[in-house]
Amino acid sequence: MSIYVILPTGDFDIEDLREFYADLKDSSFKFSEWKSRPALIEKNRKASWLYTGQNYDPKFIDLVEDGWTHDDCYVCSKTITDTKNEYTETSGYSNGLDWVCKDCYEIVIDTDDLEKRLSKLPQYEK
Protein backbone atom coordinates (compact mmCIF):
# COMPACT_ATOMS: atom_id res chain seq x y z
CA MET A 1 0.00 0.00 0.00
CA SER A 2 1.11 3.52 -0.80
CA ILE A 3 -0.09 6.83 0.55
CA TYR A 4 -1.29 9.32 -2.06
CA VAL A 5 -1.62 13.07 -1.61
CA ILE A 6 -4.25 15.06 -3.46
CA LEU A 7 -2.86 18.22 -5.11
CA PRO A 8 -4.67 20.61 -7.48
CA THR A 9 -2.59 19.07 -10.29
CA GLY A 10 -3.47 15.45 -9.47
CA ASP A 11 -2.92 12.65 -6.97
CA PHE A 12 0.69 11.73 -6.19
CA ASP A 13 2.46 9.04 -4.22
CA ILE A 14 3.80 10.79 -1.12
CA GLU A 15 7.21 9.15 -1.61
CA ASP A 16 7.50 10.68 -5.09
CA LEU A 17 6.75 14.12 -3.65
CA ARG A 18 9.46 13.62 -1.04
CA GLU A 19 11.93 12.73 -3.82
CA PHE A 20 10.96 15.76 -5.92
CA TYR A 21 11.42 17.99 -2.89
CA ALA A 22 14.82 16.47 -2.09
CA ASP A 23 15.94 16.94 -5.71
CA LEU A 24 14.87 20.61 -5.91
CA LYS A 25 14.86 22.10 -2.38
CA ASP A 26 18.35 23.61 -2.70
CA SER A 27 17.72 25.15 -6.14
CA SER A 28 17.24 28.87 -6.65
CA PHE A 29 13.93 29.26 -8.47
CA LYS A 30 12.62 32.37 -10.15
CA PHE A 31 9.07 32.91 -11.38
CA SER A 32 8.91 33.88 -15.05
CA GLU A 33 7.03 33.59 -18.31
CA TRP A 34 8.09 30.60 -20.40
CA LYS A 35 9.93 31.29 -23.70
CA SER A 36 11.14 28.92 -26.37
CA ARG A 37 14.88 28.28 -26.38
CA PRO A 38 17.44 26.80 -28.76
CA ALA A 39 17.31 23.03 -29.24
CA LEU A 40 19.47 20.39 -30.85
CA ILE A 41 17.28 18.27 -33.12
CA GLU A 42 18.41 15.13 -34.89
CA LYS A 43 18.04 15.42 -38.65
CA ASN A 44 15.82 12.32 -38.59
CA ARG A 45 13.65 14.14 -35.95
CA LYS A 46 13.73 11.17 -33.54
CA ALA A 47 15.31 13.06 -30.64
CA SER A 48 15.86 16.58 -29.39
CA TRP A 49 17.73 18.18 -26.52
CA LEU A 50 17.70 21.61 -24.95
CA TYR A 51 20.77 23.41 -26.25
CA THR A 52 22.92 24.64 -23.38
CA GLY A 53 26.18 25.15 -25.27
CA GLN A 54 27.18 21.51 -25.68
CA ASN A 55 29.11 20.31 -28.73
CA TYR A 56 27.21 18.60 -31.54
CA ASP A 57 27.88 17.24 -35.02
CA PRO A 58 26.04 19.36 -37.63
CA LYS A 59 26.11 16.41 -40.04
CA PHE A 60 23.55 14.67 -37.84
CA ILE A 61 22.03 17.42 -35.69
CA ASP A 62 20.49 20.82 -36.41
CA LEU A 63 20.61 23.73 -34.01
CA VAL A 64 17.11 25.27 -34.10
CA GLU A 65 16.90 28.69 -32.43
CA ASP A 66 13.34 28.30 -31.09
CA GLY A 67 13.24 24.50 -31.25
CA TRP A 68 12.62 23.87 -27.54
CA THR A 69 8.83 24.24 -27.57
CA HIS A 70 7.88 23.41 -23.98
CA ASP A 71 8.99 22.12 -20.62
CA ASP A 72 7.13 19.84 -18.24
CA CYS A 73 6.60 20.52 -14.56
CA TYR A 74 9.19 18.48 -12.67
CA VAL A 75 6.53 17.41 -10.16
CA CYS A 76 3.25 16.87 -12.04
CA SER A 77 4.41 16.92 -15.70
CA LYS A 78 1.98 19.68 -16.67
CA THR A 79 3.15 21.32 -19.90
CA ILE A 80 4.64 24.79 -19.54
CA THR A 81 4.78 26.59 -22.89
CA ASP A 82 3.95 29.88 -24.59
CA THR A 83 0.43 28.75 -25.58
CA LYS A 84 -2.15 28.92 -22.79
CA ASN A 85 -5.08 26.52 -22.70
CA GLU A 86 -6.78 24.34 -20.09
CA TYR A 87 -3.93 21.81 -20.22
CA THR A 88 -0.92 24.14 -20.14
CA GLU A 89 0.65 26.99 -18.22
CA THR A 90 2.58 29.90 -19.72
CA SER A 91 4.65 30.68 -16.64
CA GLY A 92 6.20 28.89 -13.73
CA TYR A 93 9.27 28.64 -11.54
CA SER A 94 12.61 27.78 -13.10
CA ASN A 95 16.09 27.20 -11.76
CA GLY A 96 17.55 27.70 -15.24
CA LEU A 97 17.03 24.09 -16.28
CA ASP A 98 14.07 22.57 -14.45
CA TRP A 99 10.56 24.05 -14.46
CA VAL A 100 7.86 23.67 -11.80
CA CYS A 101 4.28 24.88 -12.27
CA LYS A 102 2.98 27.50 -9.83
CA ASP A 103 0.74 25.07 -7.91
CA CYS A 104 3.44 22.43 -7.40
CA TYR A 105 6.06 25.01 -6.49
CA GLU A 106 3.88 26.68 -3.86
CA ILE A 107 2.75 23.37 -2.34
CA VAL A 108 5.73 21.02 -2.68
CA ILE A 109 8.92 23.06 -3.16
CA ASP A 110 8.40 26.39 -1.35
CA THR A 111 8.45 25.07 2.23
CA ASP A 112 10.95 24.52 5.00
CA ASP A 113 8.88 21.67 6.43
CA LEU A 114 7.54 19.36 3.72
CA GLU A 115 6.20 16.80 6.20
CA LYS A 116 4.08 19.41 7.95
CA ARG A 117 2.79 20.67 4.60
CA LEU A 118 1.97 17.13 3.40
CA SER A 119 0.18 16.29 6.65
CA LYS A 120 -2.31 19.10 5.98
CA LEU A 121 -3.24 17.82 2.51
CA PRO A 122 -5.95 15.26 1.74
CA GLN A 123 -4.48 11.75 1.59
CA TYR A 124 -5.60 8.19 0.89
CA GLU A 125 -4.07 4.71 0.68
CA LYS A 126 -3.98 2.70 -2.48
N, C-alpha and C positions, 0 to 999 in steps of 0.2 A: 504494500500500500504506500502511496505517495500523498503528500499534502499539497494541494493546489491553492493558489491565491488568486482572487478575482481582482483584476485591474480593469480600467476603462478600455484597454487595448486587447483584452482577452484573459483567459485563465492560464496560469503558469505554474509549473512545478516549483515549489518553494526553494528546492536545491538549485535549480537553474538560476533563479533570481539571486541567490547568494553568490553563485559563480560570476554572474554578470557584474554584480557589485564589486566583488574582489578584483575582477579584471580592470574595472574603470574608476574605482574610488580615488585613486591618486592622480588621475588625469586632470588637466586644466581645461574645462569646457567653456565655450563661449556661445551664446545664443546668436544665431544669424539666419538670414535667408539663404536657401540653398541655391547654388549656381553650378552649371555644368563646368567640367574641368577637362583638361587633356587626358586622352586615353591611348593606350597601345592596343591596337586591334589586329589580330592575325588576318592576313590577306584572305584566308579561307573563311573568315568570320566565325570560327568555332570558339574563340576565346578572346577575352579582353581584360585589360588590367588598368587600373588608375595609374597614370603617368606621374611619377614623383622624381623624375630625373635619372632613372635607371637606364643602363645601356640596352640597346636593342638592335637587331639586324634588320635594316630596311628592305632586305630582299624578301623577308617573310612577314614583316610587321609594319603597319602604317601607324604614324603618329597623327591622331585626329584631334584637333584643337578643342572641340566641344563634344568629344566622343563619350565622355563619362556622363550618362544621362540620368542617373539617380543613385542614391544610396539607400540602404535599408537600416532601419532602427536596429541597433545592436541587441536590444532587449526583445522587442516584439516583432521585428522584421517588417514593420509598416514602411511603405515606400516614401522616401523623402525626395522630392523632385521640384522642378519649377512649374509643374502643372497641377493646380489644386482641383481635387474632386473628392467624393466621399471616401475614397480609398487611399488617398495620399495626403501628405503634408508638404508645405512649401518652405518650412523653416524648422529649425531644431537646434540642438546643442551639438557642437563638434569640438573635438580636441585636435583637429587638423587632419585626422585620418578617419576616426570612427564618428558616426552620427547616432544620436539618441533623440527620439521624438520628445516633444514637450511633456506629455503625460508620463512616460517612462522615466525621464530625467527627474521630474519633480517628485515622483513616488519612490523610485528605486535607487537613484544615484545621489541625489541631493539630500543626504542625511548623514549624520554622524553616528546614528544608532539604527542600523537596518532592522535588527530584530524587534525593536520597539515599534518601528513603523509597520513591519509585517504583521505583528500581533494585533494591530488595529484594523487590518483589512479582512474582508470576508474570506473564509477558507473552507475547504472540504477535502475529504479523503477519497481517493480513487484507486 
